[in-house]
C-alpha cells in the first residue's frame, strides 16, 4: 500500500509540476508576447483584410484584470476593425487595402457597416482591391466595393438571389411518437410552425418572401452603386445565372479581371510602384487594428459615451460575448448610469431574442437608465423578438436596411413522449396533494387546464411586450398589435411602420447619442466587462476544447453548427421571445 501511495504521490507531483510549468510559460507569453506596439507598419504598405476569425462586433473583456492577462491579447471585434480602417484613411504609410480570398462569418448588416467603411476609405484617394478563387453572394456583396475585382480563371461567382428552406416535422412526430406541444401568440411566430404543420402557412410565406425581397433589394442597391449596373440588370443576371463562370461574370461587369493570384499581386505592385521582382509591404488587419487600439490617443475630455454590446441569444446568467445575460447587461447599464463621465449610452444589439424574463429585466434596467441619461440603440444583423424587446424603449433606434427586426411575439415548446413511451411499455402515473400540484411531465398527456394556464402566461407576456413597445415607440396598443403577431421585418421596412427611427450604423448612433447629450468631444468606453472565474478561463484552453475541435473537424463546421443549435434548444428555459427562424445568406 505504501508503494502504491508513493507511486500516486509521484504521479500527482509530476502532474502539478507540468501544470505549473505550463501556466508559467503561458503567463510569460501573455505578459511579454503579442506586443502590438512591436508591429511595424512600413512605408508604402497594404492592409490585408482577412476576417476569417472575426464574427462579433465586440471581442469582450474581463472585469478581473488577471483574466485579461490570460486571454487572447490579439482578440478584436469588427467594430475595432472598422475604426482601424477609419484611421488608415489618414495614415501616410497605408496606401491601400487588399481583400484576398476572404471567408468570414460576419452577417449582412455587419458586411454593410464594413462595406461603408471601405467606401469611405476609397474616398480618401487610396485603393481597395479584391481577389477570390470563388465568391459567395455574401462575400461578393462586400468585395463589390473594391476599385478592381479579380476572379480566378477556373473559379465561380454565386449570384442568383436569396432563398431559405424550412423543414416540417408534424408527420415525423405522429410516426415517431415524439411530440412537441406548442403554445404561442402571434400568427407569424413561425419558429414553432414546423411542429404544427406539414407545409408553410400563407402568413409565414408572406413574411418570408417580403423579408428576402427586402434584404435582396438592399444588397443589389449597394452593388448597383459600386459597379454602375442598373437594378433591373442585376436582377436579370441573378434570374438567368448569367455570371456563373468567370468569363460570364466579367462580361456582365460584376468582375474586372479574370486572372490568377500572381497577376493580382503584380497589379498591387504596380499601384505601389514596386518592381515586379520585389515583395511589397503588407500588414494584417488584425495587427494593424491591435496597434491602432493600443496606441490611440485619448481626447482631452472627460466626456464618455458608453457602448454596451448585446450579442447572441438572450439567456439567464452572466452571459459572454456570444450570450446576452442579465448579469453582465444589467451591471453594465448600472455602471454607465452611475458614472458621471458617461454622458450617453449606445446599446449595440445583435440578437434573435431568447428568454422573455431576461429580456424584461434588461428592458427595466434601460428604463431606469433612460431617466438619467440618453440611450440610443444600434441594431446589427438582428434585433428581433427579445432583441427588439430590449431596444423598444430607447430614445432613438438605428438599423441598417438589411437588419432583421420585429418578431414581436411569444411562444413556449413542451416536449411530450407519451406516445413513444406507451409504445415501448412505459407507463407514468402521478400522485399529488392538490389538483395543480404536479409540474408538467413529458410522459403524461398535456392537460388542458395546464395548457390554459400556460397560454394565459404567454398572453400576459405578449401583452406586456406590446405595451412596452407602444409606450417606447409612442404608438397605441392596436397599432403595435397590428404589426406584431411575431412578424419579422427588415430595417428598411421597420422604419416605415415606426419600429425604427433612422437607417444607419453604429457610428451614426454614437453621433446621435452625442447630439442628444449635447457634447461635441468625447471618447468611447466599451461594455460589458464579464465576470469570469478561473474555471471559465480553463474551458477556453486548447486541451479543454479538444473534443469540440475534433468533432468540428470530423463532421464539418455546418454539421457542428446544427449540434450547437440543438444544445441551444435544450438550454432554453421558460417562455421565449425568440426570432421565428434563422436566415444564413451565402
Beta strands, then each sheet from edge to edge (+ up, - down):
strand 1: 45-48
strand 2: 61-62
strand 3: 94-100
strand 4: 127-135
strand 5: 148-157
strand 6: 179-185
strand 7: 257-258
strand 8: 281-284
strand 9: 304-311
strand 10: 313-315
strand 11: 319-320
strand 12: 323-325
strand 13: 342-351
strand 14: 353-355
strand 15: 374-384
strand 16: 396-399
strand 17: 404-406
strand 18: 410-416
strand 19: 488-490
strand 20: 502-503
strand 21: 523-527
strand 22: 529-530
strand 23: 576-578
sheet 1: 7+ 5+ 4+ 3+ 1+ 8+
sheet 2: 2+ 22+
sheet 3: 6+ 18-
sheet 4: 19+ 17- 15- 13- 9- 21-
sheet 5: 10+ 12+ 11-
sheet 6: 14+ 23-
sheet 7: 19+ 17- 15- 16- 20-
end
